[in-house]
Amino acid sequence: MSFAPLIAKLPRPMLDELLERLKNSYHQSQTFTDHANWLNLKGYKISRSQVHRFCQDLRKIKFESPDGADILTIYLDRVEQANSIL
């Protein structure tokens, strides 16, 4: 996985809100740039490519995980594991 380290450092409520925004992106015609701009307005310097990588990682986790799994918790656990190896 190609983790987006700055996104992983966001507070959990912000991550939850970003996840909801990503889930609703298609219906609201929002792009990765829109999400990055939203995060920047909230004071977090996150690029469009980081949002894209984050979304790709979440899709992989969702595909691998059983229904009802908290994909955000799994993502954060994997980021922490990757950082502990370094």
MDAnalysis code that builds the backbone (N, CA, C; Angstrom):
import MDAnalysis as mda
import numpy as np

u = mda.Universe.empty(258, n_residues=86, atom_resindex=np.repeat(np.arange(86), 3), trajectory=True)
u.add_TopologyAttr("name", ["N", "CA", "C"] * 86)
u.add_TopologyAttr("resid", np.arange(1, 87))
u.add_TopologyAttr("resname", ["MET", "SER", "PHE", "ALA", "PRO", "LEU", "ILE", "ALA", "LYS", "LEU", "PRO", "ARG", "PRO", "MET", "LEU", "ASP", "GLU", "LEU", "LEU", "GLU", "ARG", "LEU", "LYS", "ASN", "SER", "TYR", "HIS", "GLN", "SER", "GLN", "THR", "PHE", "THR", "ASP", "HIS", "ALA", "ASN", "TRP", "LEU", "ASN", "LEU", "LYS", "GLY", "TYR", "LYS", "ILE", "SER", "ARG", "SER", "GLN", "VAL", "HIS", "ARG", "PHE", "CYS", "GLN", "ASP", "LEU", "ARG", "LYS", "ILE", "LYS", "PHE", "GLU", "SER", "PRO", "ASP", "GLY", "ALA", "ASP", "ILE", "LEU", "THR", "ILE", "TYR", "LEU", "ASP", "ARG", "VAL", "GLU", "GLN", "ALA", "ASN", "SER", "ILE", "LEU"])
u.atoms.positions = np.array([
    [0.847, -1.188, 0.000],
    [0.000, 0.000, 0.000],
    [0.881, 1.235, 0.000],
    [0.362, 2.276, -0.572],
    [1.107, 3.542, -0.641],
    [0.430, 4.559, 0.266],
    [0.675, 4.451, 1.534],
    [-0.027, 5.274, 2.513],
    [0.208, 6.762, 2.295],
    [-0.802, 7.549, 2.629],
    [-0.716, 9.004, 2.608],
    [-0.451, 9.443, 4.051],
    [0.828, 9.608, 4.421],
    [1.168, 9.822, 5.830],
    [0.542, 11.052, 6.465],
    [0.374, 12.128, 5.711],
    [-0.228, 13.320, 6.309],
    [-1.704, 13.098, 6.617],
    [-2.378, 12.355, 5.785],
    [-3.791, 12.062, 6.044],
    [-3.920, 11.185, 7.282],
    [-3.025, 10.229, 7.440],
    [-3.072, 9.337, 8.604],
    [-2.888, 10.101, 9.910],
    [-2.288, 11.282, 9.852],
    [-2.067, 12.091, 11.058],
    [-3.251, 12.999, 11.395],
    [-4.252, 13.046, 10.525],
    [-5.424, 13.879, 10.812],
    [-6.156, 13.336, 12.034],
    [-6.808, 14.214, 12.796],
    [-7.613, 13.739, 13.927],
    [-8.729, 12.806, 13.432],
    [-9.073, 11.831, 14.237],
    [-10.080, 10.834, 13.835],
    [-11.394, 11.477, 13.385],
    [-11.923, 12.496, 14.068],
    [-13.168, 13.101, 13.575],
    [-13.020, 13.664, 12.151],
    [-11.849, 14.207, 11.843],
    [-11.604, 14.747, 10.513],
    [-11.532, 13.615, 9.488],
    [-10.887, 12.513, 9.868],
    [-10.826, 11.349, 8.990],
    [-12.220, 10.787, 8.728],
    [-13.034, 10.734, 9.772],
    [-14.411, 10.252, 9.609],
    [-15.182, 11.142, 8.638],
    [-15.007, 12.445, 8.782],
    [-15.695, 13.386, 7.899],
    [-15.190, 13.260, 6.463],
    [-13.890, 13.096, 6.295],
    [-13.322, 12.915, 4.960],
    [-13.854, 11.632, 4.330],
    [-13.928, 10.568, 5.105],
    [-14.454, 9.306, 4.599],
    [-15.898, 9.474, 4.123],
    [-16.705, 10.169, 4.888],
    [-18.096, 10.429, 4.478],
    [-18.142, 11.252, 3.195],
    [-17.285, 12.257, 3.113],
    [-17.223, 13.075, 1.897],
    [-16.840, 12.217, 0.692],
    [-15.879, 11.324, 0.886],
    [-15.454, 10.450, -0.213],
    [-16.580, 9.508, -0.632],
    [-17.310, 8.989, 0.344],
    [-18.439, 8.097, 0.033],
    [-19.501, 8.814, -0.795],
    [-19.683, 10.094, -0.529],
    [-20.715, 10.874, -1.211],
    [-20.203, 11.625, -2.436],
    [-18.943, 11.472, -2.753],
    [-18.321, 12.231, -3.851],
    [-19.040, 12.071, -5.171],
    [-19.376, 10.848, -5.501],
    [-19.993, 10.582, -6.799],
    [-21.310, 11.330, -6.943],
    [-22.117, 11.282, -5.910],
    [-23.435, 11.927, -5.964],
    [-23.341, 13.448, -5.942],
    [-22.264, 13.966, -5.379],
    [-22.112, 15.415, -5.269],
    [-21.113, 15.972, -6.283],
    [-20.661, 15.133, -7.205],
    [-19.702, 15.528, -8.259],
    [-18.462, 16.211, -7.682],
    [-17.924, 15.634, -6.609],
    [-16.712, 16.178, -5.999],
    [-15.496, 15.404, -6.491],
    [-14.400, 16.126, -6.673],
    [-13.152, 15.524, -7.133],
    [-12.165, 15.433, -5.980],
    [-11.047, 14.741, -6.220],
    [-9.994, 14.691, -5.204],
    [-9.475, 16.099, -4.916],
    [-9.447, 16.929, -5.926],
    [-9.029, 18.331, -5.735],
    [-9.989, 19.047, -4.797],
    [-11.286, 18.804, -4.947],
    [-12.281, 19.421, -4.057],
    [-12.034, 19.010, -2.605],
    [-11.734, 17.734, -2.395],
    [-11.480, 17.256, -1.027],
    [-10.190, 17.855, -0.466],
    [-9.161, 17.944, -1.299],
    [-7.902, 18.560, -0.855],
    [-8.118, 20.027, -0.507],
    [-8.876, 20.731, -1.330],
    [-9.181, 22.142, -1.050],
    [-9.955, 22.284, 0.256],
    [-10.910, 21.396, 0.486],
    [-11.693, 21.409, 1.725],
    [-10.772, 21.210, 2.930],
    [-9.856, 20.235, 2.832],
    [-8.913, 19.999, 3.930],
    [-8.009, 21.205, 4.148],
    [-7.574, 21.830, 3.057],
    [-6.732, 23.018, 3.172],
    [-7.481, 24.152, 3.856],
    [-8.760, 24.307, 3.530],
    [-9.574, 25.338, 4.186],
    [-9.727, 25.061, 5.680],
    [-9.673, 23.778, 6.055],
    [-9.758, 23.396, 7.468],
    [-8.403, 23.533, 8.174],
    [-7.358, 23.896, 7.408],
    [-6.044, 24.116, 8.006],
    [-5.067, 22.968, 7.846],
    [-5.414, 21.967, 7.051],
    [-4.552, 20.809, 6.847],
    [-3.983, 20.854, 5.436],
    [-2.671, 20.872, 5.325],
    [-1.995, 20.946, 4.024],
    [-1.910, 19.543, 3.420],
    [-2.957, 19.166, 2.728],
    [-3.056, 17.850, 2.109],
    [-3.218, 18.060, 0.603],
    [-2.442, 17.329, -0.173],
    [-2.510, 17.480, -1.629],
    [-3.572, 16.572, -2.233],
    [-3.902, 16.862, -3.466],
    [-4.856, 16.069, -4.219],
    [-4.361, 14.631, -4.352],
    [-3.065, 14.458, -4.605],
    [-2.510, 13.113, -4.779],
    [-2.567, 12.312, -3.477],
    [-2.424, 12.976, -2.333],
    [-2.540, 12.276, -1.055],
    [-3.969, 11.787, -0.832],
    [-4.946, 12.616, -1.200],
    [-6.350, 12.202, -1.088],
    [-6.595, 11.010, -2.012],
    [-6.031, 11.059, -3.204],
    [-6.189, 9.965, -4.162],
    [-5.589, 8.666, -3.623],
    [-4.362, 8.724, -3.089],
    [-3.720, 7.533, -2.519],
    [-4.524, 6.979, -1.345],
    [-5.018, 7.872, -0.509],
    [-5.844, 7.480, 0.637],
    [-7.078, 6.722, 0.149],
    [-7.727, 7.247, -0.856],
    [-8.922, 6.613, -1.396],
    [-8.591, 5.243, -1.998],
    [-7.485, 5.136, -2.706],
    [-7.055, 3.848, -3.268],
    [-6.802, 2.827, -2.162],
    [-6.133, 3.252, -1.103],
    [-5.859, 2.351, 0.023],
    [-7.155, 1.880, 0.671],
    [-8.095, 2.789, 0.848],
    [-9.374, 2.415, 1.456],
    [-10.141, 1.432, 0.580],
    [-10.080, 1.622, -0.726],
    [-10.755, 0.686, -1.646],
    [-10.157, -0.712, -1.519],
    [-8.832, -0.806, -1.434],
    [-8.172, -2.105, -1.279],
    [-8.592, -2.767, 0.030],
    [-8.606, -1.987, 1.097],
    [-8.989, -2.525, 2.404],
    [-10.439, -2.989, 2.373],
    [-11.301, -2.195, 1.783],
    [-12.724, -2.563, 1.704],
    [-12.895, -3.863, 0.923],
    [-12.142, -4.023, -0.142],
    [-12.215, -5.241, -0.945],
    [-11.751, -6.463, -0.150],
    [-10.722, -6.281, 0.672],
    [-10.132, -7.384, 1.436],
    [-10.896, -7.703, 2.717],
    [-11.701, -6.786, 3.193],
    [-12.301, -6.907, 4.528],
    [-13.744, -7.389, 4.451],
    [-14.170, -8.037, 5.505],
    [-15.569, -8.467, 5.548],
    [-16.504, -7.268, 5.672],
    [-17.734, -7.481, 5.268],
    [-18.731, -6.417, 5.403],
    [-18.835, -5.986, 6.858],
    [-18.985, -4.696, 7.058],
    [-19.143, -4.158, 8.398],
    [-17.835, -3.832, 9.092],
    [-16.708, -4.158, 8.463],
    [-15.407, -3.849, 9.071],
    [-15.177, -2.343, 9.022],
    [-14.529, -1.836, 10.049],
    [-14.191, -0.406, 10.100],
    [-12.919, -0.200, 9.289],
    [-13.081, 0.179, 8.027],
    [-11.929, 0.283, 7.125],
    [-10.960, 1.372, 7.561],
    [-11.465, 2.390, 8.220],
    [-10.587, 3.463, 8.685],
    [-9.669, 2.972, 9.809],
    [-10.193, 2.179, 10.706],
    [-9.375, 1.607, 11.777],
    [-8.325, 0.663, 11.196],
    [-8.721, -0.148, 10.232],
    [-7.774, -1.052, 9.582],
    [-6.676, -0.245, 8.900],
    [-7.059, 0.831, 8.209],
    [-6.083, 1.688, 7.538],
    [-5.081, 2.254, 8.544],
    [-5.580, 2.813, 9.642],
    [-4.702, 3.419, 10.643],
    [-3.784, 2.376, 11.281],
    [-4.298, 1.163, 11.501],
    [-3.463, 0.089, 12.039],
    [-2.334, -0.259, 11.071],
    [-2.651, -0.307, 9.790],
    [-1.626, -0.638, 8.791],
    [-0.579, 0.466, 8.683],
    [-1.010, 1.709, 8.786],
    [-0.056, 2.820, 8.759],
    [0.878, 2.724, 9.956],
    [0.302, 2.447, 11.126],
    [1.110, 2.323, 12.337],
    [2.097, 1.168, 12.224],
    [1.656, 0.044, 11.678],
    [2.550, -1.101, 11.478],
    [3.679, -0.758, 10.520],
    [3.353, -0.063, 9.441],
    [4.363, 0.317, 8.460],
    [5.388, 1.261, 9.093],
    [4.920, 2.165, 9.933],
    [5.826, 3.126, 10.582],
    [6.710, 2.438, 11.619],
    [6.217, 1.394, 12.259],
    [7.017, 0.714, 13.271],
    [8.141, -0.118, 12.645],
    [7.972, -0.470, 11.384],
    [9.010, -1.211, 10.668],
    [10.187, -0.295, 10.316],
    [9.872, 0.972, 10.055],
    [10.905, 1.921, 9.652],
    [11.816, 2.265, 10.756],
])
